[in-house]
Amino acid sequence: MSTRQKFTPRPYQTLIINHILDGKRVAVWAGMGTGKTVATLSALEILQMVEDGPALVIAPLRVATTTWPEEVLKWDHLKGMNVVPIVGTERERIAAVRSPSQVYTTNYEQIVWLVAYWGDKWPYATVVLDESTKVKGFRLRQGGKRAQALGSITHTRIKRLIELTGTPASNGLKDLWGQAWFIDAGTRLGRTFTAFSQRWFRPDRTGYGVEPLAIAQVEIQDKLRDVCLTIEAKDWFDLREPIINNIMVKLPLKARKHYKEMEVEMYTALDTGDEIEAFNAAAKTQKCLQIANGAMYVGDGALAWQEVHTAKLEALESVIEEAAGMPVLVAYNFKSDLARLLKHFPQGKHLDKKPETIKDWNAGKIPVLFAHPASAGHGLNLQDGGNILVFFSVNWNLEEHLQIIERIGPTRQLQSGHDRPVFIHRILARDTVDLLVLQRLETKREVQDILMEAMKHRRKAGQKKMSGRST
């Protein structure tokens, strides 16, 4: 039975599709949760009816390997589209480029290799730059090698270019020149970065940097108006409700093996020699949650733990990167989660009981704040610090889940005078107990009922599989 969904584009997604179809080189500025990926794929699907050649999507690694391929599998109208990621070892990349497909994806780190591999035979007439700020540092005679390699073919071999980002100028108007150059080779903002700077910037008071002229923003926006479509969430969403985005990650093979062993046998052994055993259903559920997050407690006392995968850390990295400097509140479950988060994101800080921590967060001085839902209960005001909440891990406690959402939630945002939507990202491991917890949070059903129903389905599936083998 197909799990694909019927796609009925929302008005702003229709705008994105039409914008892409109407121009050969365009930019879409729309944040996470606005559905720009499926809108772009829908436009590509239409274009491939009238244009020859495959499309190439260049994106951060996790987005290239997971987000784009999985998005195609969600929607009924994209069932005829195939997506092949060009990632991995050189041998794997060569095999991928030789596999027939309508859409290929790759990460920015592979651009130099891919351009060199194809040489004069570059086959991708349409290129999508997802998170286009990755090329903002382009310069004609300097800058990063990746942007330089892409720049060498952009206006000679690429016929259609689509830029996607939610934060086009996170570090100021200077970020726009490189992205604009890939669209028009400098027609709108100047052929060189020096010309761009001299026209719209002046030395700042320190003498070491530059600052935009008073007229800069209005004039630059006017120059880019015909090629850039801006979708602001507050214009299309009800600010009284949060915008929820579930981010699915795939467990690596070894972690999946541990998960299945724990789920079925209530026992698994790690490469370190540690043996983990669950003595009852409740303990098994906790162990499965730990594996889904990426680390398992070993030994007695729940003090020592071993990491088994980093899939959720990589997904969180993508969210923080797309936030582009906007503060992000991250909810965790286990102490092992917190330890790994602090190590992976050294710019982050733990929500402790010190008043100055909350004060610094609300003042925008903490880029990433890690909080356990139980420690972010009634009376804690975090709404001034940000409007992005990420559940790195989920647990069964519905009240705690709702309480941490309320800390930065829509009601508090509006009461504090913030005219901005609240984004809630939940990082979930596919085909794990994470999805059962999500069911609990969304339906408010009792934990025991959900677990019993899940076990019933698993048992029936196992019996059907065994029956098939016996015949």
C-alpha positions in Angstrom: 0.0 0.0 0.0 1.4 3.4 -1.0 2.2 5.9 1.7 2.6 8.8 -0.8 0.5 11.9 -0.2 -1.5 14.0 -2.6 0.2 17.4 -3.0 -2.1 20.4 -2.8 0.2 23.4 -2.9 -0.4 26.2 -0.5 -0.6 29.7 -2.0 3.0 30.5 -1.2 4.2 27.2 -2.7 2.4 28.1 -5.9 4.3 31.4 -5.9 7.6 29.5 -5.5 6.7 27.1 -8.4 5.7 29.9 -10.7 8.7 32.0 -9.8 11.0 29.1 -10.7 9.2 28.4 -14.0 9.1 32.1 -15.0 12.8 32.8 -14.8 16.0 31.1 -15.9 18.0 32.3 -12.9 16.1 33.0 -9.7 16.4 33.0 -5.9 13.8 31.9 -3.4 14.2 33.3 0.1 12.0 31.1 2.3 12.7 29.6 5.7 12.6 26.0 7.0 9.0 24.7 7.2 7.7 26.6 4.2 7.9 23.6 1.9 10.3 25.1 -0.6 11.9 21.6 -1.3 8.7 20.0 -2.6 7.8 23.2 -4.4 11.2 23.2 -6.2 10.8 19.5 -7.0 7.4 20.2 -8.4 8.8 22.9 -10.6 11.6 20.6 -11.8 9.0 17.9 -12.6 7.2 20.3 -14.9 10.5 21.6 -16.5 11.6 18.1 -17.3 8.6 17.7 -19.6 9.9 20.5 -21.8 13.7 20.6 -21.2 16.4 18.0 -21.8 18.9 16.8 -19.3 19.0 16.0 -15.5 19.0 18.5 -12.7 21.6 18.8 -10.0 20.9 19.9 -6.4 23.9 21.1 -4.4 23.2 21.1 -0.7 24.7 20.4 2.8 25.6 16.7 3.1 22.7 15.6 5.2 20.2 17.5 3.1 21.7 16.1 -0.1 21.6 12.5 1.1 18.4 12.5 3.0 16.1 15.5 2.6 15.8 15.6 -1.2 15.6 11.9 -1.9 13.0 11.3 0.9 10.9 14.3 -0.3 10.4 12.6 -3.6 9.1 9.5 -1.9 6.4 11.5 0.1 4.3 12.8 -2.8 2.2 11.1 -5.3 2.9 13.5 -8.1 6.6 12.9 -7.9 6.4 9.0 -8.1 8.0 9.1 -11.5 11.0 11.1 -10.3 14.3 9.5 -9.2 16.9 11.1 -7.1 20.5 9.8 -6.9 23.0 11.3 -4.3 26.5 11.8 -5.6 28.3 11.3 -2.3 30.7 9.0 -0.5 34.0 7.6 -1.8 35.2 8.4 -5.3 34.2 5.0 -6.5 30.7 5.5 -5.0 30.5 8.9 -6.6 31.5 7.6 -10.0 28.8 4.9 -9.8 26.2 7.5 -8.8 26.9 9.9 -11.7 26.7 6.9 -14.1 23.3 5.8 -12.8 20.4 7.2 -14.9 18.2 9.7 -13.0 16.2 12.8 -13.4 17.7 14.5 -10.4 21.1 14.2 -8.8 22.1 15.6 -5.4 25.6 16.3 -4.0 27.2 18.3 -1.2 29.2 21.5 -1.6 32.4 19.7 -0.7 32.1 17.6 -3.9 31.8 20.6 -6.4 35.5 20.8 -7.2 35.6 17.0 -7.9 32.4 17.0 -9.9 33.4 20.0 -12.1 36.8 18.3 -12.8 35.2 14.9 -13.5 32.9 16.2 -16.2 35.2 18.9 -17.7 33.7 20.2 -20.9 30.9 17.6 -20.8 28.9 19.0 -17.9 25.5 17.4 -18.2 23.3 19.3 -15.7 21.5 22.1 -17.5 19.6 23.0 -14.3 21.4 23.5 -10.9 19.7 24.1 -7.6 21.8 25.7 -4.8 20.1 24.8 -1.6 21.5 27.0 1.2 22.9 29.3 -1.4 24.7 31.3 1.3 27.4 28.7 0.9 28.6 30.6 -2.2 28.4 34.1 -0.7 32.2 34.2 -0.3 32.7 34.0 -4.1 35.1 36.5 -5.6 36.4 36.7 -9.2 40.0 36.3 -8.2 39.8 34.8 -4.8 37.5 33.1 -2.4 36.8 29.4 -1.7 37.7 26.7 -4.2 34.2 25.3 -4.2 32.6 28.6 -5.2 35.4 29.2 -7.7 34.9 25.8 -9.4 31.1 26.4 -9.6 31.7 29.9 -10.8 33.8 28.6 -13.7 30.8 26.9 -15.3 27.8 28.9 -14.0 27.4 31.2 -16.9 28.7 28.9 -19.6 27.3 25.5 -19.0 24.4 26.0 -16.6 21.3 27.1 -18.4 19.0 27.4 -15.4 20.0 28.3 -11.8 17.8 28.2 -8.7 19.0 29.5 -5.4 17.2 28.5 -2.1 17.9 29.9 1.3 16.0 31.1 4.4 18.7 33.6 5.5 20.2 35.3 2.4 22.0 38.0 4.5 22.5 36.7 8.0 25.8 38.6 8.3 24.5 41.7 6.5 24.1 43.0 3.0 27.6 42.0 2.1 26.4 38.4 1.8 24.3 39.2 -1.2 26.9 40.0 -3.8 28.3 36.5 -4.2 24.8 34.9 -4.4 23.7 37.6 -6.9 26.7 37.1 -9.1 25.7 33.4 -9.7 22.4 34.7 -11.0 23.5 37.5 -13.3 27.3 37.7 -13.4 27.2 41.1 -11.7 24.6 42.8 -13.8 22.6 44.0 -10.8 25.0 44.5 -8.0 28.3 45.1 -9.8 30.7 42.9 -11.7 33.2 42.7 -8.8 32.9 42.7 -5.1 35.0 45.8 -5.0 32.6 47.7 -7.2 29.7 46.5 -5.1 31.5 47.7 -1.9 32.4 51.1 -3.2 28.9 51.8 -4.3 26.9 50.8 -1.2 29.4 50.7 1.7 31.8 53.0 3.6 34.5 52.4 6.2 33.0 52.0 9.7 34.2 53.9 12.7 36.9 51.5 13.6 38.5 51.8 10.2 38.9 48.0 9.9 35.5 47.2 8.4 32.7 48.6 6.4 29.1 49.5 7.0 26.2 50.0 4.5 25.2 53.4 3.4 21.7 54.6 4.5 20.4 54.0 1.0 22.0 50.6 0.6 19.2 48.2 1.7 16.5 49.9 -0.3 18.5 50.1 -3.5 19.9 46.6 -3.3 16.5 45.2 -2.6 15.1 47.1 -5.6 17.9 45.7 -7.8 17.1 42.1 -6.9 13.3 42.4 -6.8 12.7 40.8 -10.2 14.8 37.7 -9.5 14.2 37.1 -5.8 11.0 35.9 -4.2 10.7 36.4 -0.5 8.4 34.2 1.6 8.0 35.4 5.2 6.3 32.9 7.4 4.5 35.7 9.4 2.7 36.7 6.2 1.3 33.2 5.5 1.0 31.4 8.9 -1.2 32.0 12.0 1.2 33.5 14.5 -1.0 32.0 17.3 0.1 28.5 16.3 3.7 27.2 16.0 5.1 25.9 12.7 6.0 22.3 13.3 8.7 20.5 11.2 9.5 16.8 11.8 13.0 16.0 10.7 13.5 12.3 10.0 17.0 10.8 10.3 18.0 7.3 9.3 20.0 5.1 11.7 23.3 3.9 10.3 23.5 0.1 9.7 25.4 -0.7 12.9 23.1 1.4 15.1 20.1 -0.2 13.4 21.5 -3.6 14.3 21.8 -2.6 17.9 18.3 -1.2 17.9 16.8 -4.4 16.4 18.6 -6.6 18.9 17.4 -4.5 21.8 13.9 -4.3 20.5 13.6 -8.1 19.9 16.0 -9.7 22.3 16.4 -7.0 24.9 20.1 -7.4 24.6 23.0 -6.1 22.5 26.8 -5.9 22.6 28.8 -2.9 21.5 32.2 -3.0 19.7 33.7 -1.7 22.9 32.9 -5.1 24.6 30.1 -3.5 26.7 27.0 -5.7 27.0 23.6 -4.0 27.5 20.6 -5.8 28.7 17.0 -4.7 29.5 15.2 -6.6 32.2 11.7 -5.4 31.5 9.6 -3.6 28.8 10.1 -0.2 30.4 13.9 -0.6 30.4 13.8 -1.8 26.8 11.9 1.3 25.8 14.4 3.6 27.4 17.3 1.7 25.8 15.6 2.0 22.4 15.2 5.8 22.9 18.9 6.0 23.8 19.9 4.3 20.6 17.6 6.5 18.6 19.4 9.5 20.1 22.8 8.2 19.4 24.3 6.9 22.7 23.7 4.0 25.1 24.3 3.8 28.8 26.6 0.9 29.8 27.4 -0.7 33.1 25.6 -0.1 36.4 24.3 3.3 37.7 23.6 4.9 34.3 26.8 7.0 34.5 28.9 5.7 31.6 27.7 5.7 28.0 29.0 4.9 24.5 28.1 6.8 21.3 26.6 4.6 18.6 25.8 7.2 15.9 25.8 11.0 15.1 22.8 11.2 12.8 20.8 13.5 15.1 23.8 15.7 15.8 24.2 16.2 12.1 20.5 17.0 11.6 20.7 19.6 14.4 23.8 21.1 12.8 21.8 21.7 9.7 19.0 23.4 11.6 21.5 25.7 13.5 23.3 26.4 10.2 20.0 27.4 8.5 19.1 29.6 11.5 22.1 31.6 10.5 22.9 33.2 13.9 19.3 33.3 15.2 19.3 31.7 18.8 18.1 28.1 19.0 16.7 26.4 22.1 17.4 22.7 22.1 15.5 20.2 24.3 17.3 17.0 25.3 16.3 13.9 27.2 19.3 12.0 28.7 22.5 13.3 30.3 24.4 11.6 27.6 22.5 13.8 25.1 23.6 16.9 26.9 27.3 15.8 27.0 27.4 15.0 23.3 25.6 18.3 22.5 28.0 20.4 24.5 31.0 18.7 22.8 29.6 18.9 19.3 28.4 22.5 19.7 31.0 24.3 21.9 29.2 27.6 21.3 26.2 26.2 23.2 25.4 26.6 26.9 23.4 24.5 29.3 20.3 26.0 30.9 21.3 26.0 34.6 19.8 27.6 37.6 21.9 30.8 37.3 19.8 33.9 36.6 22.5 35.3 34.4 22.1 32.4 32.0 18.4 33.3 31.3 19.4 36.9 31.1 22.1 36.3 28.5 19.7 34.1 26.5 17.0 36.7 26.4 19.7 39.3 25.5 20.7 37.2 22.4 24.1 36.4 23.8 23.7 32.6 23.8 23.4 31.2 20.2 22.4 27.7 21.3 20.8 26.9 24.7 20.4 23.2 25.8 17.5 22.6 28.2 15.8 19.5 29.7 12.0 20.0 29.5 11.7 19.2 33.2 14.0 22.2 34.0 12.0 24.6 31.8 8.8 24.6 33.6 6.3 27.2 34.9 7.4 30.8 35.3 10.5 30.6 33.1 10.5 33.3 30.4 12.7 32.5 27.4 10.6 34.2 24.6 12.8 37.3 24.2 15.8 35.1 23.3 14.4 33.4 20.3 11.6 31.7 18.5 13.2 28.4 17.3 12.9 25.2 19.4 14.5 21.9 18.5 13.6 18.6 20.1 16.9 16.7 19.8 15.2 13.9 21.6 11.6 13.3 22.8 10.2 11.6 25.8 6.8 10.3 27.0 6.0 13.2 29.3 3.4 15.3 27.6 3.3 18.0 30.2 7.0 18.6 30.1 6.8 18.7 26.3 4.1 21.3 26.3 5.8 23.3 29.0 9.1 23.8 27.2 7.1 24.8 24.0 5.3 27.4 26.1 8.6 29.0 27.3 9.0 30.5 23.8 5.5 29.8 22.4 3.3 32.0 20.3 1.3 33.4 23.2 4.4 34.6 25.0 5.9 35.9 21.7 2.8 38.0 21.0 2.5 39.2 24.6 6.1 40.4 24.5 5.5 42.2 21.3 7.4 39.9 19.0 5.8 39.7 15.5 7.3 36.4 14.5 6.3 32.8 14.2 7.5 30.0 16.5 9.3 27.2 14.7 9.4 23.7 16.4 11.7 21.2 14.8 11.6 17.6 16.1 14.5 15.3 15.1 13.2 11.8 15.0 14.9 8.5 14.1 12.9 6.7 11.4 11.3 3.3 12.4 12.1 3.7 16.1 10.2 4.3 19.3 10.6 8.0 18.6 7.6 7.7 16.3 5.6 6.1 19.1 6.5 9.0 21.4 5.4 11.4 18.7 2.1 9.6 18.5 1.7 10.1 22.3 2.5 13.8 22.0 0.1 14.4 19.1 -2.8 12.3 20.3 -2.4 12.5 24.1 -3.1 8.7 24.2 -1.8 6.7 27.2 1.7 5.4 26.8 0.7 1.8 27.6 -2.0 1.8 24.9 0.5 3.0 22.2 3.1 0.4 23.2 0.6 -2.4 23.3 -0.7 -1.5 19.9 2.8 -1.2 18.4 3.7 -4.7 19.8 0.5 -6.1 18.3 1.4 -4.8 14.9 5.0 -6.1 15.2 3.7 -9.5 16.2 1.3 -9.7 13.3 4.0 -8.6 10.9 6.4 -11.3 12.2 3.7 -14.0 11.9 3.0 -12.9 8.3 6.7 -13.0 7.5 7.1 -16.5 9.0 3.9 -17.7 7.2 5.4 -16.5 3.9 8.6 -18.4 4.5 6.7 -21.7 5.3 4.9 -21.6 2.0 
